[in-house]
Structure formats: structure tokens, C-alpha cells
């Protein structure tokens, strides 16, 4: 989970360096996306029915 969120934040930070703007939009968007992706992956495995 931490790796997914860390990669999202790092990727957003790098994109903000390449394409500067008034707000750090890439960092915000990719951070939020990576948080939701990490939660989805954890919950998907947690809720999976056991055979």
C-alpha cells in the first residue's frame, strides 16, 4: 500500500516539475488516485471469498 501511494506521489511530483503550473495539480491528482487504487487493491483481497 505504501509503495503504491509513494509511487503516485513521486510520479505527480515529477510531472509537476516537468509541467509547472500555479497549483501542484499532478501531485494532487496522482496522490488521490494512488490512495484509491491502494485501498481498492487491499479491499479486493480482503473481501475475496475463500474457496
PyMOL Python script that loads the backbone (N, CA, C, O; Angstrom):
from pymol import cmd

cmd.read_pdbstr("""\
ATOM      1  N   UNK A   1       0.824  -1.179   0.000  1.00  0.00           N
ATOM      2  CA  UNK A   1       0.000   0.000   0.000  1.00  0.00           C
ATOM      3  C   UNK A   1       0.879   1.257   0.000  1.00  0.00           C
ATOM      4  O   UNK A   1       0.630   2.206  -0.743  1.00  0.00           O
ATOM      5  N   UNK A   2       1.889   1.239   0.831  1.00  0.00           N
ATOM      6  CA  UNK A   2       2.784   2.398   0.912  1.00  0.00           C
ATOM      7  C   UNK A   2       3.548   2.604  -0.396  1.00  0.00           C
ATOM      8  O   UNK A   2       3.800   3.739  -0.799  1.00  0.00           O
ATOM      9  N   UNK A   3       3.911   1.516  -1.049  1.00  0.00           N
ATOM     10  CA  UNK A   3       4.644   1.624  -2.315  1.00  0.00           C
ATOM     11  C   UNK A   3       3.754   2.246  -3.387  1.00  0.00           C
ATOM     12  O   UNK A   3       4.204   3.102  -4.149  1.00  0.00           O
ATOM     13  N   UNK A   4       2.498   1.821  -3.449  1.00  0.00           N
ATOM     14  CA  UNK A   4       1.564   2.366  -4.433  1.00  0.00           C
ATOM     15  C   UNK A   4       1.358   3.860  -4.230  1.00  0.00           C
ATOM     16  O   UNK A   4       1.410   4.635  -5.186  1.00  0.00           O
ATOM     17  N   UNK A   5       1.127   4.258  -3.004  1.00  0.00           N
ATOM     18  CA  UNK A   5       0.913   5.674  -2.703  1.00  0.00           C
ATOM     19  C   UNK A   5       2.197   6.466  -2.936  1.00  0.00           C
ATOM     20  O   UNK A   5       2.156   7.572  -3.475  1.00  0.00           O
ATOM     21  N   UNK A   6       3.325   5.909  -2.536  1.00  0.00           N
ATOM     22  CA  UNK A   6       4.610   6.582  -2.746  1.00  0.00           C
ATOM     23  C   UNK A   6       4.923   6.799  -4.214  1.00  0.00           C
ATOM     24  O   UNK A   6       5.396   7.868  -4.601  1.00  0.00           O
ATOM     25  N   UNK A   7       4.661   5.788  -5.036  1.00  0.00           N
ATOM     26  CA  UNK A   7       4.901   5.934  -6.475  1.00  0.00           C
ATOM     27  C   UNK A   7       3.973   6.969  -7.100  1.00  0.00           C
ATOM     28  O   UNK A   7       4.383   7.720  -7.985  1.00  0.00           O
ATOM     29  N   UNK A   8       2.732   7.010  -6.644  1.00  0.00           N
ATOM     30  CA  UNK A   8       1.801   8.020  -7.153  1.00  0.00           C
ATOM     31  C   UNK A   8       2.236   9.427  -6.800  1.00  0.00           C
ATOM     32  O   UNK A   8       2.185  10.327  -7.638  1.00  0.00           O
ATOM     33  N   UNK A   9       2.661   9.619  -5.571  1.00  0.00           N
ATOM     34  CA  UNK A   9       3.139  10.947  -5.145  1.00  0.00           C
ATOM     35  C   UNK A   9       4.406  11.340  -5.880  1.00  0.00           C
ATOM     36  O   UNK A   9       4.555  12.483  -6.313  1.00  0.00           O
ATOM     37  N   UNK A  10       5.323  10.383  -6.019  1.00  0.00           N
ATOM     38  CA  UNK A  10       6.576  10.669  -6.723  1.00  0.00           C
ATOM     39  C   UNK A  10       6.313  10.995  -8.192  1.00  0.00           C
ATOM     40  O   UNK A  10       6.905  11.927  -8.736  1.00  0.00           O
ATOM     41  N   UNK A  11       5.430  10.234  -8.834  1.00  0.00           N
ATOM     42  CA  UNK A  11       5.099  10.498 -10.234  1.00  0.00           C
ATOM     43  C   UNK A  11       4.455  11.860 -10.418  1.00  0.00           C
ATOM     44  O   UNK A  11       4.773  12.574 -11.369  1.00  0.00           O
ATOM     45  N   UNK A  12       3.555  12.226  -9.519  1.00  0.00           N
ATOM     46  CA  UNK A  12       2.931  13.548  -9.588  1.00  0.00           C
ATOM     47  C   UNK A  12       3.928  14.661  -9.384  1.00  0.00           C
ATOM     48  O   UNK A  12       3.860  15.694 -10.049  1.00  0.00           O
ATOM     49  N   UNK A  13       4.856  14.455  -8.465  1.00  0.00           N
ATOM     50  CA  UNK A  13       5.892  15.455  -8.204  1.00  0.00           C
ATOM     51  C   UNK A  13       6.778  15.647  -9.436  1.00  0.00           C
ATOM     52  O   UNK A  13       7.114  16.774  -9.800  1.00  0.00           O
ATOM     53  N   UNK A  14       7.155  14.531 -10.076  1.00  0.00           N
ATOM     54  CA  UNK A  14       7.983  14.623 -11.278  1.00  0.00           C
ATOM     55  C   UNK A  14       7.240  15.331 -12.414  1.00  0.00           C
ATOM     56  O   UNK A  14       7.831  16.146 -13.123  1.00  0.00           O
ATOM     57  N   UNK A  15       5.957  15.029 -12.591  1.00  0.00           N
ATOM     58  CA  UNK A  15       5.178  15.696 -13.633  1.00  0.00           C
ATOM     59  C   UNK A  15       5.024  17.184 -13.345  1.00  0.00           C
ATOM     60  O   UNK A  15       5.047  17.997 -14.269  1.00  0.00           O
ATOM     61  N   UNK A  16       4.867  17.548 -12.080  1.00  0.00           N
ATOM     62  CA  UNK A  16       4.788  18.967 -11.729  1.00  0.00           C
ATOM     63  C   UNK A  16       6.096  19.691 -12.000  1.00  0.00           C
ATOM     64  O   UNK A  16       6.087  20.881 -12.313  1.00  0.00           O
ATOM     65  N   UNK A  17       7.210  19.001 -11.887  1.00  0.00           N
ATOM     66  CA  UNK A  17       8.496  19.613 -12.232  1.00  0.00           C
ATOM     67  C   UNK A  17       8.616  19.803 -13.741  1.00  0.00           C
ATOM     68  O   UNK A  17       9.159  20.809 -14.198  1.00  0.00           O
ATOM     69  N   UNK A  18       8.114  18.846 -14.516  1.00  0.00           N
ATOM     70  CA  UNK A  18       8.211  18.930 -15.973  1.00  0.00           C
ATOM     71  C   UNK A  18       7.229  19.947 -16.555  1.00  0.00           C
ATOM     72  O   UNK A  18       7.552  20.655 -17.509  1.00  0.00           O
ATOM     73  N   UNK A  19       6.027  20.013 -15.974  1.00  0.00           N
ATOM     74  CA  UNK A  19       4.972  20.906 -16.465  1.00  0.00           C
ATOM     75  C   UNK A  19       4.501  21.797 -15.319  1.00  0.00           C
ATOM     76  O   UNK A  19       3.449  21.537 -14.735  1.00  0.00           O
ATOM     77  N   UNK A  20       5.252  22.833 -14.989  1.00  0.00           N
ATOM     78  CA  UNK A  20       4.884  23.680 -13.841  1.00  0.00           C
ATOM     79  C   UNK A  20       3.599  24.464 -14.106  1.00  0.00           C
ATOM     80  O   UNK A  20       3.327  24.883 -15.231  1.00  0.00           O
ATOM     81  N   UNK A  21       2.830  24.647 -13.055  1.00  0.00           N
ATOM     82  CA  UNK A  21       1.621  25.451 -13.110  1.00  0.00           C
ATOM     83  C   UNK A  21       1.391  26.082 -11.741  1.00  0.00           C
ATOM     84  O   UNK A  21       2.183  25.887 -10.819  1.00  0.00           O
ATOM     85  N   UNK A  22       0.300  26.843 -11.615  1.00  0.00           N
ATOM     86  CA  UNK A  22       0.051  27.566 -10.373  1.00  0.00           C
ATOM     87  C   UNK A  22      -0.172  26.608  -9.195  1.00  0.00           C
ATOM     88  O   UNK A  22       0.345  26.827  -8.100  1.00  0.00           O
ATOM     89  N   UNK A  23      -0.934  25.564  -9.432  1.00  0.00           N
ATOM     90  CA  UNK A  23      -1.192  24.563  -8.398  1.00  0.00           C
ATOM     91  C   UNK A  23      -0.418  23.303  -8.733  1.00  0.00           C
ATOM     92  O   UNK A  23      -0.086  23.066  -9.894  1.00  0.00           O
ATOM     93  N   UNK A  24      -0.137  22.520  -7.757  1.00  0.00           N
ATOM     94  CA  UNK A  24       0.542  21.238  -7.984  1.00  0.00           C
ATOM     95  C   UNK A  24      -0.510  20.188  -8.322  1.00  0.00           C
ATOM     96  O   UNK A  24      -0.733  19.241  -7.568  1.00  0.00           O
ATOM     97  N   UNK A  25      -1.146  20.378  -9.466  1.00  0.00           N
ATOM     98  CA  UNK A  25      -2.300  19.566  -9.836  1.00  0.00           C
ATOM     99  C   UNK A  25      -1.933  18.098 -10.050  1.00  0.00           C
ATOM    100  O   UNK A  25      -2.693  17.212  -9.659  1.00  0.00           O
ATOM    101  N   UNK A  26      -0.788  17.830 -10.660  1.00  0.00           N
ATOM    102  CA  UNK A  26      -0.402  16.437 -10.909  1.00  0.00           C
ATOM    103  C   UNK A  26      -0.135  15.686  -9.611  1.00  0.00           C
ATOM    104  O   UNK A  26      -0.495  14.517  -9.476  1.00  0.00           O
ATOM    105  N   UNK A  27       0.494  16.358  -8.665  1.00  0.00           N
ATOM    106  CA  UNK A  27       0.756  15.721  -7.374  1.00  0.00           C
ATOM    107  C   UNK A  27      -0.555  15.411  -6.667  1.00  0.00           C
ATOM    108  O   UNK A  27      -0.720  14.327  -6.108  1.00  0.00           O
ATOM    109  N   UNK A  28      -1.472  16.344  -6.689  1.00  0.00           N
ATOM    110  CA  UNK A  28      -2.762  16.141  -6.030  1.00  0.00           C
ATOM    111  C   UNK A  28      -3.537  15.010  -6.693  1.00  0.00           C
ATOM    112  O   UNK A  28      -4.031  14.110  -6.014  1.00  0.00           O
ATOM    113  N   UNK A  29      -3.643  15.053  -8.016  1.00  0.00           N
ATOM    114  CA  UNK A  29      -4.435  14.062  -8.741  1.00  0.00           C
ATOM    115  C   UNK A  29      -3.836  12.663  -8.597  1.00  0.00           C
ATOM    116  O   UNK A  29      -4.551  11.713  -8.277  1.00  0.00           O
ATOM    117  N   UNK A  30      -2.553  12.535  -8.826  1.00  0.00           N
ATOM    118  CA  UNK A  30      -1.942  11.211  -8.743  1.00  0.00           C
ATOM    119  C   UNK A  30      -1.867  10.687  -7.312  1.00  0.00           C
ATOM    120  O   UNK A  30      -1.928   9.477  -7.097  1.00  0.00           O
ATOM    121  N   UNK A  31      -1.738  11.569  -6.341  1.00  0.00           N
ATOM    122  CA  UNK A  31      -1.752  11.132  -4.947  1.00  0.00           C
ATOM    123  C   UNK A  31      -3.122  10.561  -4.579  1.00  0.00           C
ATOM    124  O   UNK A  31      -3.216   9.484  -3.991  1.00  0.00           O
ATOM    125  N   UNK A  32      -4.170  11.285  -4.927  1.00  0.00           N
ATOM    126  CA  UNK A  32      -5.513  10.796  -4.633  1.00  0.00           C
ATOM    127  C   UNK A  32      -5.819   9.511  -5.388  1.00  0.00           C
ATOM    128  O   UNK A  32      -6.401   8.581  -4.830  1.00  0.00           O
ATOM    129  N   UNK A  33      -5.427   9.461  -6.658  1.00  0.00           N
ATOM    130  CA  UNK A  33      -5.656   8.250  -7.441  1.00  0.00           C
ATOM    131  C   UNK A  33      -4.923   7.054  -6.841  1.00  0.00           C
ATOM    132  O   UNK A  33      -5.474   5.956  -6.769  1.00  0.00           O
ATOM    133  N   UNK A  34      -3.703   7.263  -6.417  1.00  0.00           N
ATOM    134  CA  UNK A  34      -2.937   6.149  -5.853  1.00  0.00           C
ATOM    135  C   UNK A  34      -3.498   5.701  -4.504  1.00  0.00           C
ATOM    136  O   UNK A  34      -3.429   4.517  -4.177  1.00  0.00           O
ATOM    137  N   UNK A  35      -4.048   6.622  -3.719  1.00  0.00           N
ATOM    138  CA  UNK A  35      -4.689   6.241  -2.455  1.00  0.00           C
ATOM    139  C   UNK A  35      -5.902   5.365  -2.725  1.00  0.00           C
ATOM    140  O   UNK A  35      -6.073   4.324  -2.090  1.00  0.00           O
ATOM    141  N   UNK A  36      -6.752   5.784  -3.675  1.00  0.00           N
ATOM    142  CA  UNK A  36      -7.930   4.988  -4.006  1.00  0.00           C
ATOM    143  C   UNK A  36      -7.544   3.646  -4.613  1.00  0.00           C
ATOM    144  O   UNK A  36      -8.187   2.635  -4.331  1.00  0.00           O
ATOM    145  N   UNK A  37      -6.510   3.621  -5.437  1.00  0.00           N
ATOM    146  CA  UNK A  37      -6.053   2.366  -6.032  1.00  0.00           C
ATOM    147  C   UNK A  37      -5.533   1.416  -4.949  1.00  0.00           C
ATOM    148  O   UNK A  37      -5.823   0.220  -4.988  1.00  0.00           O
ATOM    149  N   UNK A  38      -4.778   1.929  -3.996  1.00  0.00           N
ATOM    150  CA  UNK A  38      -4.250   1.087  -2.925  1.00  0.00           C
ATOM    151  C   UNK A  38      -5.382   0.542  -2.052  1.00  0.00           C
ATOM    152  O   UNK A  38      -5.371  -0.631  -1.680  1.00  0.00           O
ATOM    153  N   UNK A  39      -6.350   1.386  -1.730  1.00  0.00           N
ATOM    154  CA  UNK A  39      -7.497   0.923  -0.952  1.00  0.00           C
ATOM    155  C   UNK A  39      -8.289  -0.131  -1.710  1.00  0.00           C
ATOM    156  O   UNK A  39      -8.728  -1.121  -1.124  1.00  0.00           O
ATOM    157  N   UNK A  40      -8.472   0.075  -3.006  1.00  0.00           N
ATOM    158  CA  UNK A  40      -9.192  -0.902  -3.823  1.00  0.00           C
ATOM    159  C   UNK A  40      -8.473  -2.246  -3.818  1.00  0.00           C
ATOM    160  O   UNK A  40      -9.110  -3.285  -3.643  1.00  0.00           O
ATOM    161  N   UNK A  41      -7.175  -2.239  -4.004  1.00  0.00           N
ATOM    162  CA  UNK A  41      -6.419  -3.492  -4.027  1.00  0.00           C
ATOM    163  C   UNK A  41      -6.477  -4.219  -2.689  1.00  0.00           C
ATOM    164  O   UNK A  41      -6.607  -5.443  -2.654  1.00  0.00           O
ATOM    165  N   UNK A  42      -6.382  -3.482  -1.597  1.00  0.00           N
ATOM    166  CA  UNK A  42      -6.431  -4.106  -0.278  1.00  0.00           C
ATOM    167  C   UNK A  42      -7.825  -4.662   0.000  1.00  0.00           C
ATOM    168  O   UNK A  42      -7.964  -5.797   0.457  1.00  0.00           O
ATOM    169  N   UNK A  43      -8.852  -3.868  -0.276  1.00  0.00           N
ATOM    170  CA  UNK A  43     -10.212  -4.326  -0.007  1.00  0.00           C
ATOM    171  C   UNK A  43     -10.622  -5.474  -0.927  1.00  0.00           C
ATOM    172  O   UNK A  43     -11.373  -6.357  -0.513  1.00  0.00           O
ATOM    173  N   UNK A  44     -10.145  -5.471  -2.157  1.00  0.00           N
ATOM    174  CA  UNK A  44     -10.454  -6.555  -3.082  1.00  0.00           C
ATOM    175  C   UNK A  44      -9.912  -7.877  -2.551  1.00  0.00           C
ATOM    176  O   UNK A  44     -10.593  -8.900  -2.616  1.00  0.00           O
ATOM    177  N   UNK A  45      -8.711  -7.858  -2.034  1.00  0.00           N
ATOM    178  CA  UNK A  45      -8.132  -9.076  -1.469  1.00  0.00           C
ATOM    179  C   UNK A  45      -8.783  -9.457  -0.135  1.00  0.00           C
ATOM    180  O   UNK A  45      -8.899 -10.640   0.183  1.00  0.00           O
ATOM    181  N   UNK A  46      -9.195  -8.483   0.621  1.00  0.00           N
ATOM    182  CA  UNK A  46      -9.791  -8.742   1.921  1.00  0.00           C
ATOM    183  C   UNK A  46     -11.199  -9.336   1.797  1.00  0.00           C
ATOM    184  O   UNK A  46     -11.577 -10.208   2.579  1.00  0.00           O
ATOM    185  N   UNK A  47     -11.965  -8.865   0.819  1.00  0.00           N
ATOM    186  CA  UNK A  47     -13.345  -9.287   0.664  1.00  0.00           C
ATOM    187  C   UNK A  47     -13.473 -10.546  -0.202  1.00  0.00           C
ATOM    188  O   UNK A  47     -14.549 -11.142  -0.269  1.00  0.00           O
ATOM    189  N   UNK A  48     -12.398 -10.949  -0.857  1.00  0.00           N
ATOM    190  CA  UNK A  48     -12.438 -12.109  -1.748  1.00  0.00           C
ATOM    191  C   UNK A  48     -12.970 -13.332  -1.011  1.00  0.00           C
ATOM    192  O   UNK A  48     -12.490 -13.653   0.076  1.00  0.00           O
ATOM    193  N   UNK A  49     -13.967 -14.028  -1.595  1.00  0.00           N
ATOM    194  CA  UNK A  49     -14.490 -15.221  -0.931  1.00  0.00           C
ATOM    195  C   UNK A  49     -13.437 -16.337  -0.919  1.00  0.00           C
ATOM    196  O   UNK A  49     -12.678 -16.508  -1.873  1.00  0.00           O
ATOM    197  N   UNK A  50     -13.413 -17.073   0.163  1.00  0.00           N
ATOM    198  CA  UNK A  50     -12.455 -18.167   0.297  1.00  0.00           C
ATOM    199  C   UNK A  50     -13.113 -19.455  -0.173  1.00  0.00           C
ATOM    200  O   UNK A  50     -14.250 -19.746   0.200  1.00  0.00           O
ATOM    201  N   UNK A  51     -12.409 -20.224  -0.985  1.00  0.00           N
ATOM    202  CA  UNK A  51     -12.953 -21.488  -1.506  1.00  0.00           C
ATOM    203  C   UNK A  51     -12.561 -22.631  -0.641  1.00  0.00           C
ATOM    204  O   UNK A  51     -12.927 -23.772  -0.922  1.00  0.00           O
TER     205      UNK A  51
END
""", "prot")
cmd.dss("prot")
cmd.show_as("cartoon", "prot")
cmd.util.cbc("prot")
cmd.orient("prot")
